[in-house]
Amino acid sequence: MLKGKMVRIRSRRYFPEQRLWVFIGKVVSMSENWVSIEGKGMVVLKGALGGQTRPVQIDKEIRPLLLPRDNIANIRILPDDFDVDNIELCSEGAKLGIKVKGAPDTWIGEIGEG
């Protein structure tokens, strides 16, 4: 069970033009159909590779998020002390990720894939 764990959840994309959504936070509850977390949502901006300095929009405040399990592509468990208020982006080539202190970085997608 993931209740109480810090996680990175990447949403499923159903068509290439769809924006990539990622959610980071603490799992509050889970059911057969839903995952509830308190955290921040972020979206990878379309065409971000074209010299854009901020390829991701990140929520300013922590908020409750209710996500349908059918829309989840994958979940990565993060260290319990992951600081959602200080999310730091990183990149390697065209891959965009989030720095994770004391663990491998978590990749969220390709820059510019939208």
N, C-alpha and C positions, 0 to 999 in steps of 0.2 A: 504494500500500500504506500502511496506517495504522500499521504496526509502529513503536513508539517515540514515537508522537504522543499528546498529551494530548487526551482526548475527553470529550464528554458524550453518553451514550447514553440515549435514552428508549425504554422498552419499549412494545410494542404492547398495546392494550387490546381485548379481544374482546367485552366486554359493559359497559354503563354503570356497574354496581356495582363493577367491578374497580378496585382501587387502582392509582394511577399510580406506577410504579417508574422511577427515574432512576439512572444509574451514571456516576460521574466518575472518571477515572483514566488511566493510561498503558497503551496497547495493548501487550501482551506478544507475542501472536501471533494470526494469523487463519487460518482455513481456509475451505473452501467452506461449512461448516455451523456453525462456532463462532467467537466472538471471545473472547479471553482478555485481561482487563485486571487491573491491580493498582490498586485505588482504593477508593472508598467507594460504597455503595448508599444511596439515600434513597427514602422513600415519602411521597407527599402524603397527608395524613390526611383521611379522609372528614369532610365538614362543617366544614372548618377555618375557614370564613368567620365562623362564629358567635362571634366575639370571642376565638378561640383565639390565644394569643400565639406558639405554635410550630407552624405548619401543616405542617411537614415533620420527619420523623424521619431523622437522618443517622447512619450508622455512626460509632462513636467512633474506630475504628482502620482503617487501610488494610489491605485483605485481597485475596487473589486471587479473581477472579470469572470464571466461565465462562458465557458467554451464547450461547444458540442464535440464529443469525442470523435464523431465521424469526420470532423474537419481538421483533426490533428494529424500532421504528417509524421512528426516524431517528438519525443520528449528527452531532454538531457538533464540528469540530476546534477546540480551544482553544489559546491561546498556550502554548508549551513551558514557560514559567515559572509557569503556573497553580498556585496553592498549594492542594492538596487538603486540607491540614490546617486551612485557614482559609476554609472556604466561607462566603460572605456572601450571604444571601438579599435579594431586593428584590421590590417589587411595583409594578404600574402598573394601577390599577383592580382588576379581578378576576384579572389575570395575575400569576403567581408566577414569579420568575426567580432567577438566580444572577448576581451581579456579576462581571464579567470586566475586570480591569485592562488598559487600553490597547486594548480591543476592545468591540464591542457586547455587552451583557448577553445571556445565553442563557436563553430562556424554557422553563420545564418544564411548565407547565400552568395551568389555571384553579383559583383558590382555591375550595374547596368542591365541586369536581366529583368528588372522591373518588378 
